[in-house]
């Protein structure tokens, strides 16, 4: 009889505790997850921070946190943490045990293997009693993102279009005073500053003389990237790695000219995630602008918005001039040559880098594949 009542009491206690944990185990549980960095370059490591707090008197014997992230974010092995990876996403499971009024912080080291725009969406919390007789689940929405910039390829600036990096060459086509190129002296005029005064010439002539500056090339480069991985591509890109390499070359060219104090813009027949239009960014200079370019490149979706020659045709019709243009494409044909000629006719210099599986080839000059970019073709 005693054994009977003992069993009855044990069952009653287990039933009560099961219901208590099922109802209250997730009450006052606070969970946060965030990246410690907003952006990084492909191949670099960042940290993902998890913070869990139990703000009640009832302990949490076990708590499982499940979520999904891209397979391109590689996690290091860690205790109480498991990853099962699929083709596009990987399932993460973290396990916690929380005493009353405690807080736990866990840091994950992540290697960002691929350029992209990664967002934290939701996590599912599941907790229960010590014996696993009952459990409760709750889904929490997260706010957070990580931009992984493309790793800029090493691009020799001497192989970029001529006028962009040879800014010290005197030309007549541009009308921009270059304070580093002095052609002679002239009489002082209203508006001239004292920094412009040539004191030696002033002493010789007895009247104020100022430096006469020459005109040099406007340092401005526009980069166009073609998403088509082959001529006659129907709809989808099949060689994703080839286009990723093109993005890295575009990033490298942009970084190279910005470091030289020049302006750079970027256009492509790809959209950023969530949009449908082609990306087109006007040339500007400075580090902040470069990071803005990298951000747009990180968000690029490898899909076609329009034919590349249509993009170039629209740009040619806009009538801009005095720019150097770099085209990165996996092929070259008569339609692209026609648009390139129109851009040259408008007063721009055009260079073509043909992207292949091994290297960039100078299509315009008939060069062979090499370890670096080809030299430019310069308009007259």
C-alpha positions as CSV (number, residue, x, y, z in Angstrom):
1,X,0.0,0.0,0.0
2,X,2.8,2.4,0.9
3,X,4.5,1.7,-2.4
4,X,1.2,2.4,-4.2
5,X,0.8,5.8,-2.6
6,X,4.5,6.5,-3.2
7,X,4.0,5.8,-6.9
8,X,0.8,8.0,-7.0
9,X,2.6,10.8,-5.3
10,X,5.6,10.6,-7.6
11,X,3.3,10.6,-10.7
12,X,1.4,13.6,-9.3
13,X,4.6,15.5,-8.6
14,X,6.0,14.7,-12.1
15,X,2.7,15.8,-13.7
16,X,2.7,19.1,-11.8
17,X,6.3,19.9,-12.5
18,X,5.8,19.0,-16.1
19,X,2.9,21.4,-16.4
20,X,4.7,24.1,-14.5
21,X,7.8,23.9,-16.8
22,X,5.6,23.7,-19.9
23,X,3.9,26.9,-18.9
24,X,6.7,28.9,-17.4
25,X,10.0,27.6,-18.8
26,X,10.1,30.3,-21.5
27,X,8.7,33.1,-19.4
28,X,11.1,36.0,-19.0
29,X,13.7,34.4,-21.2
30,X,15.6,37.1,-23.1
31,X,17.6,36.2,-26.1
32,X,19.8,38.3,-28.4
33,X,22.1,37.4,-31.3
34,X,24.2,39.8,-33.3
35,X,27.3,40.2,-35.3
36,X,30.0,42.2,-33.6
37,X,31.0,43.7,-37.0
38,X,28.8,45.3,-39.6
39,X,31.0,44.4,-42.5
40,X,34.2,42.5,-43.5
41,X,35.9,41.2,-46.6
42,X,35.5,37.7,-48.0
43,X,37.8,35.3,-46.3
44,X,38.0,37.3,-43.0
45,X,36.6,36.2,-39.6
46,X,33.9,37.9,-37.6
47,X,32.2,37.0,-34.3
48,X,28.6,36.1,-33.7
49,X,27.5,36.9,-30.2
50,X,24.7,35.0,-28.4
51,X,23.3,36.4,-25.1
52,X,20.7,34.5,-23.1
53,X,19.1,35.6,-19.8
54,X,16.7,33.9,-17.4
55,X,15.0,36.7,-15.4
56,X,12.8,34.5,-13.1
57,X,13.1,32.3,-10.1
58,X,12.4,29.1,-12.0
59,X,15.5,27.4,-13.4
60,X,15.7,26.2,-17.0
61,X,17.1,22.7,-17.0
62,X,17.7,22.7,-20.8
63,X,17.1,25.2,-23.6
64,X,17.7,24.5,-27.3
65,X,18.2,27.4,-29.7
66,X,17.7,26.5,-33.4
67,X,18.3,28.8,-36.4
68,X,19.4,28.8,-40.0
69,X,22.2,30.7,-41.7
70,X,23.9,30.6,-45.0
71,X,26.4,27.7,-45.7
72,X,28.9,30.4,-46.7
73,X,29.4,31.3,-43.0
74,X,31.7,28.7,-41.6
75,X,31.5,28.1,-37.8
76,X,34.3,26.8,-35.7
77,X,33.6,23.7,-33.6
78,X,32.4,24.3,-30.1
79,X,30.9,22.4,-27.2
80,X,27.1,22.3,-26.8
81,X,26.8,23.5,-30.4
82,X,26.0,21.5,-33.5
83,X,25.7,22.3,-37.2
84,X,24.1,20.3,-40.0
85,X,24.7,21.8,-43.4
86,X,22.6,21.7,-46.5
87,X,23.2,23.1,-50.0
88,X,22.2,26.6,-49.2
89,X,21.5,26.8,-45.5
90,X,22.9,25.2,-42.4
91,X,20.9,24.4,-39.2
92,X,22.4,25.5,-36.0
93,X,21.6,24.1,-32.6
94,X,22.9,25.6,-29.3
95,X,22.2,24.1,-25.9
96,X,22.0,26.0,-22.6
97,X,21.1,25.4,-19.0
98,X,20.1,28.4,-17.0
99,X,19.9,28.8,-13.3
100,X,17.5,31.4,-11.8
101,X,18.4,35.0,-12.6
102,X,21.5,34.2,-14.6
103,X,22.9,35.4,-17.9
104,X,25.0,33.5,-20.4
105,X,27.1,34.9,-23.3
106,X,28.5,32.7,-26.0
107,X,30.8,33.9,-28.8
108,X,31.1,32.0,-32.2
109,X,34.0,32.6,-34.5
110,X,32.8,32.6,-38.2
111,X,34.8,32.6,-41.4
112,X,33.0,34.5,-44.2
113,X,33.7,32.3,-47.2
114,X,31.8,34.3,-49.8
115,X,30.8,37.8,-50.7
116,X,27.2,38.5,-49.7
117,X,24.5,40.2,-47.6
118,X,23.7,38.0,-44.6
119,X,20.8,38.7,-42.3
120,X,19.6,37.3,-39.0
121,X,16.0,36.3,-39.3
122,X,14.5,34.1,-36.6
123,X,15.5,31.6,-33.9
124,X,13.3,29.0,-32.3
125,X,13.7,28.5,-28.5
126,X,12.6,25.1,-27.0
127,X,12.8,24.5,-23.3
128,X,11.5,21.8,-20.9
129,X,11.8,20.0,-17.6
130,X,14.7,18.0,-16.4
131,X,13.2,14.6,-17.4
132,X,12.1,15.8,-20.8
133,X,8.4,15.0,-20.1
134,X,7.2,18.3,-21.5
135,X,8.5,21.2,-23.5
136,X,7.5,24.5,-25.0
137,X,8.7,26.4,-28.1
138,X,8.7,30.0,-29.2
139,X,10.0,31.7,-32.3
140,X,11.8,35.1,-32.0
141,X,12.4,37.5,-34.8
142,X,16.0,38.9,-35.0
143,X,17.4,42.2,-36.3
144,X,20.9,42.1,-37.7
145,X,23.0,41.9,-40.8
146,X,26.5,41.3,-42.0
147,X,27.9,42.7,-45.3
148,X,30.8,40.6,-46.8
149,X,32.6,42.7,-49.3
150,X,34.3,41.1,-52.3
151,X,38.0,40.7,-51.8
152,X,39.6,43.3,-54.1
153,X,41.8,41.7,-56.7
154,X,45.3,43.1,-57.1
155,X,45.1,45.3,-60.1
156,X,48.2,47.1,-61.5
157,X,47.1,50.7,-62.0
158,X,49.3,51.0,-65.1
159,X,46.9,48.6,-66.9
160,X,43.9,50.7,-66.1
161,X,42.6,53.1,-68.8
162,X,45.3,55.6,-69.7
163,X,43.8,59.0,-68.7
164,X,42.6,57.9,-65.3
165,X,45.9,57.1,-63.7
166,X,48.2,59.2,-66.0
167,X,46.7,62.4,-64.5
168,X,50.0,64.3,-64.8
169,X,49.9,64.2,-68.6
170,X,49.1,67.6,-70.1
171,X,46.2,67.4,-72.5
172,X,44.0,69.9,-74.4
173,X,40.8,67.9,-74.2
174,X,40.3,68.5,-70.5
175,X,40.1,72.0,-68.9
176,X,40.9,71.4,-65.3
177,X,43.7,73.3,-63.6
178,X,46.2,70.9,-62.0
179,X,48.1,72.6,-59.1
180,X,51.0,70.1,-59.5
181,X,51.8,71.0,-63.1
182,X,53.3,74.5,-63.7
183,X,53.6,75.7,-67.3
184,X,55.0,79.2,-66.5
185,X,54.1,82.6,-64.9
186,X,51.6,85.3,-65.7
187,X,50.6,88.7,-64.2
188,X,48.6,88.7,-61.0
189,X,44.8,88.8,-61.5
190,X,41.9,89.4,-59.1
191,X,41.0,86.1,-57.4
192,X,44.5,84.7,-57.3
193,X,45.8,83.7,-53.9
194,X,49.1,84.5,-52.3
195,X,50.0,80.8,-52.5
196,X,50.1,81.2,-56.3
197,X,52.6,84.1,-56.3
198,X,56.0,83.3,-57.8
199,X,58.2,85.5,-55.7
200,X,61.3,85.1,-57.8
201,X,59.5,86.2,-61.0
202,X,57.9,89.0,-59.0
203,X,61.4,90.3,-57.8
204,X,62.7,90.2,-61.4
205,X,59.8,92.0,-63.0
206,X,58.9,94.4,-60.2
207,X,55.2,93.4,-60.4
208,X,53.3,90.5,-58.9
209,X,53.6,87.3,-61.0
210,X,51.7,84.1,-60.3
211,X,52.2,80.5,-61.4
212,X,50.5,79.5,-64.6
213,X,49.1,76.0,-64.2
214,X,48.7,73.6,-67.0
215,X,45.6,71.6,-67.8
216,X,45.6,67.9,-67.1
217,X,43.3,64.9,-67.4
218,X,40.2,64.7,-65.2
219,X,40.8,61.6,-63.0
220,X,37.5,59.8,-63.4
221,X,36.9,56.1,-64.1
222,X,33.7,54.3,-64.8
223,X,33.6,50.5,-64.4
224,X,31.0,48.3,-66.2
225,X,30.6,44.6,-65.3
226,X,28.7,42.2,-67.5
227,X,26.9,39.4,-65.7
228,X,26.6,37.2,-68.7
229,X,29.1,34.3,-68.4
230,X,28.9,33.5,-72.1
231,X,27.7,35.0,-75.3
232,X,24.1,34.0,-76.0
233,X,23.4,33.2,-72.4
234,X,19.7,32.4,-72.2
235,X,18.5,33.3,-68.6
236,X,20.6,32.0,-65.8
237,X,24.3,32.3,-65.1
238,X,25.9,28.9,-64.9
239,X,29.5,29.9,-64.1
240,X,28.9,31.7,-60.8
241,X,32.6,31.6,-59.9
242,X,33.5,33.5,-63.1
243,X,31.2,36.3,-62.3
244,X,32.4,36.4,-58.7
245,X,35.9,36.9,-60.1
246,X,34.6,39.7,-62.2
247,X,33.2,41.4,-59.1
248,X,36.6,41.0,-57.4
249,X,38.3,42.6,-60.4
250,X,35.9,45.5,-60.4
251,X,36.5,46.0,-56.6
252,X,40.2,45.9,-57.2
253,X,40.1,48.5,-60.0
254,X,37.9,50.8,-57.9
255,X,40.2,50.5,-54.9
256,X,43.3,51.1,-57.0
257,X,42.1,54.4,-58.5
258,X,40.6,55.7,-55.2
259,X,44.0,55.2,-53.6
260,X,45.4,57.4,-56.3
261,X,43.0,60.2,-55.4
262,X,40.8,59.7,-58.4
263,X,37.0,59.3,-58.8
264,X,35.4,56.0,-59.8
265,X,31.9,54.8,-60.6
266,X,30.3,51.4,-61.1
267,X,27.6,49.9,-63.3
268,X,26.4,46.4,-64.0
269,X,23.4,44.6,-65.4
270,X,22.8,42.9,-62.1
271,X,20.4,44.0,-59.3
272,X,21.0,44.2,-55.6
273,X,19.0,41.8,-53.5
274,X,15.3,42.8,-53.4
275,X,15.5,45.1,-56.4
276,X,15.0,44.6,-60.1
277,X,16.9,47.5,-61.7
278,X,20.5,47.5,-62.9
279,X,23.1,49.0,-60.5
280,X,24.5,52.4,-61.6
281,X,26.7,54.5,-59.3
282,X,28.1,57.8,-60.6
283,X,31.9,58.4,-60.1
284,X,33.0,60.0,-56.9
285,X,36.1,60.0,-54.8
286,X,37.1,59.2,-51.2
287,X,37.2,56.3,-48.9
288,X,33.5,56.6,-47.9
289,X,32.5,56.3,-51.5
290,X,34.7,53.2,-52.0
291,X,33.0,51.5,-49.0
292,X,29.6,52.5,-50.6
293,X,30.7,50.7,-53.8
294,X,31.8,47.7,-51.9
295,X,28.4,47.6,-50.1
296,X,26.6,47.6,-53.4
297,X,28.9,44.9,-54.7
298,X,28.3,42.8,-51.5
299,X,24.5,43.0,-52.1
300,X,24.7,42.0,-55.8
301,X,22.5,39.1,-57.0
302,X,24.1,37.2,-59.8
303,X,21.2,37.4,-62.2
304,X,20.6,39.5,-65.3
305,X,18.4,42.6,-65.3
306,X,19.0,43.5,-69.0
307,X,21.4,42.8,-71.9
308,X,24.8,44.3,-71.4
309,X,24.8,46.2,-74.7
310,X,21.4,47.7,-73.8
311,X,23.0,49.1,-70.6
312,X,25.9,50.5,-72.6
313,X,23.6,52.0,-75.2
314,X,21.7,53.9,-72.5
315,X,24.9,55.2,-71.1
316,X,26.1,56.3,-74.5
317,X,22.9,58.1,-75.2
318,X,23.3,60.1,-71.9
319,X,26.1,61.8,-73.7
320,X,28.7,62.0,-70.9
321,X,32.3,62.6,-71.9
322,X,35.8,63.0,-70.6
323,X,35.7,59.8,-68.7
324,X,37.8,56.7,-68.8
325,X,35.7,53.5,-69.1
326,X,36.7,50.0,-68.1
327,X,34.4,47.1,-69.3
328,X,34.8,43.7,-67.6
329,X,33.0,41.0,-69.6
330,X,33.3,37.3,-70.4
331,X,33.0,37.8,-74.1
332,X,33.2,40.6,-76.8
333,X,31.1,40.9,-79.9
334,X,30.0,43.4,-82.6
335,X,27.1,44.8,-80.5
336,X,29.4,45.6,-77.6
337,X,32.0,47.0,-80.0
338,X,29.4,49.3,-81.5
339,X,28.5,50.8,-78.1
340,X,32.2,51.1,-77.1
341,X,32.7,53.1,-80.3
342,X,29.8,55.4,-79.5
343,X,31.3,56.0,-76.0
344,X,34.7,56.8,-77.7
345,X,32.9,59.1,-80.1
346,X,31.4,61.0,-77.2
347,X,35.0,61.8,-76.0
348,X,35.7,58.9,-73.6
349,X,38.6,56.4,-73.4
350,X,37.5,52.8,-73.4
351,X,39.4,49.6,-72.2
352,X,38.1,46.1,-72.3
353,X,39.1,43.3,-69.9
354,X,37.7,39.9,-71.1
355,X,37.1,37.6,-68.1
356,X,38.0,33.9,-68.7
357,X,38.4,30.9,-66.4
358,X,42.1,31.6,-65.9
359,X,42.7,35.3,-66.4
360,X,41.7,38.5,-67.9
361,X,42.5,38.9,-71.6
362,X,43.0,42.1,-73.5
363,X,40.2,41.5,-76.0
364,X,40.5,44.9,-77.6
365,X,44.2,44.5,-78.4
366,X,44.2,40.7,-79.1
367,X,46.4,39.8,-76.2
368,X,46.9,36.4,-74.6
369,X,45.9,35.3,-71.2
370,X,48.1,36.4,-68.4
371,X,48.3,36.6,-64.6
372,X,47.1,40.2,-64.6
373,X,44.7,42.5,-66.4
374,X,45.4,43.6,-70.0
375,X,46.5,47.0,-71.1
376,X,43.9,49.5,-72.2
377,X,42.7,50.7,-75.6
378,X,42.7,54.5,-75.6
379,X,40.5,56.6,-77.8
380,X,42.1,59.4,-79.9
